[in-house]
Each structure stands twice: as structure tokens, then as C-alpha cells.
Amino acid sequence: MILFGLSATGKTTHACHDHGLVEDGEGQEIVQDDVVFLRSDASALGSERGFYLKTGYLNPKVQPILFRAAISHRTIFENVMVDYLGNVSFDSATLTENGRGIIQREDLGADSSESVNLPPLKELDGMIVIFITRRNTVVPIASKLTLEQAVAAFMLGESVETSAGDPRRAGESVREVGTNPFIIGDEAYEGNWFYAFLKKHRSKIQCYLLNTGGVGEIRESSDNAIKQATLRPEIPEMAAIIRGILRDTVEWEEEPHFGTLIPRRTNGSQLTKFSLSNFYTEKAIKEYVLRLQKERVEWLKGFEGLDKAIIDAIKA
């Protein structure tokens, strides 16, 4: 599994998680974090032995692997409250909400892999590519994507700005191709390369979009104050969706607005509480979706030479 996402979307949270894979023969190996070089044979080269994490509100019950590593004496902290005895206050925002840490691979224990690299896809049963976004209105919490929709997600690199990025712009919509501000060269080339890559391995690759921001935010037009808070999926809920994807136990249904598939049920749990109709009228849903689709198409059209099928996937 390879995860794409901007800062504070939940990459490390879900990369360093067992997702409840505890049945016979199940389990996970945590490979790498932050910088990955993906090659045409689907092998991936890692570059670091450390894992970056946002330290705010680390919970030992729902994030046991990360928490265990975070309390190691080898962990490096920035903007995190530590008292004179060395006790760390993960949930303190006294200094800033942008607390960070770097944990070491050896502190992940048996959950880490021997290598920071992934082998070629021919040596694996398959690959799952997940794009993680953090939106707040009508983007479903989980979507199964076609190859073209996956490349569009790659080119859009959507999220909202957080204190982990630019605190002055927190809450604003942001887009970054490949969720990677360090791309050198033509970004349309990157998208077309990724499209060719997915088509080459289409029999062994599945692509998904996860929205860790939630759905349902409603704002008053007068003073822009939040009238209704966003319903966000909790970490165990998103972990359950990932577990269902890996076990192929998710019941998918068509999403009528974005042309994707969304989960109706997974691991025996209904996900209807995240239905857009619980938060908006049909008119409001259409207005939100139309606005977002228009923004997306305009963004994608700005990349000269990008395969037209990628843009058309957003129009669907």
C-alpha cells in the first residue's frame, strides 16, 4: 500500500497502524515514511529511517504503534511541551498546535519491515494506492476510483491547509500535484507517467480516495460562522474501511455525484451516517458538487499536455 497526502491528512497515522489485521495469516509491515521514489516496475525506494508525525492528541488506545514509538528516548520533538522530568504533553497546545516529532524505525519493533523499499509488483500479490484528502463538505469519506479518477486525484492533490502547513491559511482549500511540492519539471508529464504506470499494472492495482476531514460542514452566510460541525470519521472507523479494502469485504455502491463507488457497509458496520443527505438538501448537494467539479476541471485544464481522459474522469 502506498499513501499520498499533504501534511496532517493522516498518512503516518494510517501507515503506522495495524488496522485490526489480527486474524491468522494477517498482519502488516511498516516500510517507509515521507519520501518515496516510485519506479515503473512498481518497486518503491525509501530514503529515510525516521517517521514524521504530528504529535497533537496521540492516543495510546487507537494509535498504539505510534504512541509506543513516540515515547521512546530516541524520539526528537519540535514545538512539544516536555517538563523537567522528561514527561511529554502530547495534547498541550501551549506552544503551538503544530507539534512535530521524528520517531525511529527501531522503535516500531516487530511492526517495521526489514527494508525501507518495496519490491517490484511482480513479487507481490497486488498494490493498493490511497490518496488521502482532508475536505469538509461533500467529498465522501471513502471512494473507489477508476484509473483515470486516480490520476485526477494525483493531479489535484486536494486538502485544506492546516497548522501543520501554513497556520495563517488554516482551513483554506489547497491543491498540490502529487501532494508533492518538490516536483522538478513538467507536472503534466508526472500525471501522464502515473497514468501509464497504472495502465501497465492495472490487473494488480486498486486505487482509493479517503477523506479524513469528514462531511457535512455548513456555514452561515452572514458571518461565516460554523452552524453545523463536520462529521469526521474516527481513526478506528477509517482503519475499518482500510481493513475492509484489504480483506475485500466492503460493499460498494454507486455515488451519484462524482461517478465513483462509495462504501455502504464494511466489516458488518453501516456507514450511512456519513450520507450527504443527512446534512444537506439535494439542491445544496448539487451546488457544492458543481462548484467543486468546476474548480477541479479548471485546475486540470491548466496543465498543458495532460491526457484528456484524466480531465474527462472529473466531468463524469
JOSUL-V103634 format. One record per residue. RES is the residue in one small letter. SS is DSSP state (a for helix, b for strand, c for the rest). Layout:
RES,SS / RES,SS
//
This chain:
m,c / i,b / l,b / f,b / g,b / l,c / s,c / a,c / t,c / g,c / k,a / t,a / t,a / h,a / a,a / c,c / h,c / d,c / h,c / g,c / l,c / v,c / e,c / d,c / g,c / e,c / g,c / q,c / e,c / i,b / v,c / q,c / d,c / d,c / v,c / v,b / f,b / l,b / r,c / s,c / d,c / a,c / s,c / a,b / l,b / g,b / s,c / e,c / r,c / g,b / f,b / y,b / l,b / k,b / t,c / g,c / y,c / l,c / n,c / p,c / k,c / v,c / q,c / p,a / i,a / l,a / f,a / r,a / a,a / a,a / i,c / s,c / h,c / r,c / t,c / i,b / f,b / e,b / n,c / v,c / m,b / v,b / d,c / y,c / l,c / g,c / n,c / v,b / s,b / f,c / d,c / s,c / a,c / t,c / l,c / t,c / e,c / n,c / g,c / r,b / g,b / i,b / i,b / q,b / r,a / e,a / d,a / l,a / g,a / a,a / d,a / s,b / s,c / e,c / s,c / v,c / n,c / l,b / p,c / p,c / l,a / k,a / e,a / l,c / d,c / g,c / m,b / i,b / v,b / i,b / f,b / i,b / t,b / r,c / r,c / n,c / t,c / v,c / v,c / p,c / i,c / a,b / s,b / k,b / l,b / t,c / l,a / e,a / q,a / a,a / v,a / a,a / a,a / f,a / m,a / l,a / g,c / e,b / s,b / v,b / e,c / t,c / s,c / a,c / g,c / d,c / p,a / r,a / r,a / a,c / g,c / e,c / s,b / v,b / r,b / e,c / v,a / g,a / t,a / n,c / p,c / f,c / i,c / i,c / g,c / d,c / e,a / a,a / y,a / e,a / g,a / n,a / w,a / f,a / y,a / a,a / f,a / l,a / k,a / k,a / h,c / r,a / s,a / k,a / i,b / q,b / c,b / y,b / l,b / l,b / n,b / t,c / g,c / g,c / v,b / g,c / e,c / i,b / r,b / e,c / s,c / s,c / d,c / n,c / a,c / i,b / k,b / q,b / a,c / t,c / l,b / r,c / p,c / e,c / i,a / p,a / e,a / m,a / a,a / a,a / i,a / i,a / r,a / g,a / i,a / l,a / r,a / d,c / t,c / v,c / e,b / w,b / e,b / e,b / e,c / p,c / h,c / f,c / g,c / t,c / l,b / i,b / p,b / r,b / r,b / t,b / n,c / g,c / s,b / q,b / l,c / t,a / k,a / f,a / s,c / l,a / s,a / n,a / f,c / y,c / t,c / e,a / k,a / a,a / i,a / k,a / e,a / y,a / v,a / l,a / r,a / l,a / q,a / k,a / e,a / r,a / v,a / e,a / w,a / l,a / k,a / g,c / f,c / e,c / g,c / l,c / d,c / k,a / a,a / i,a / i,a / d,a / a,a / i,a / k,a / a,c
//
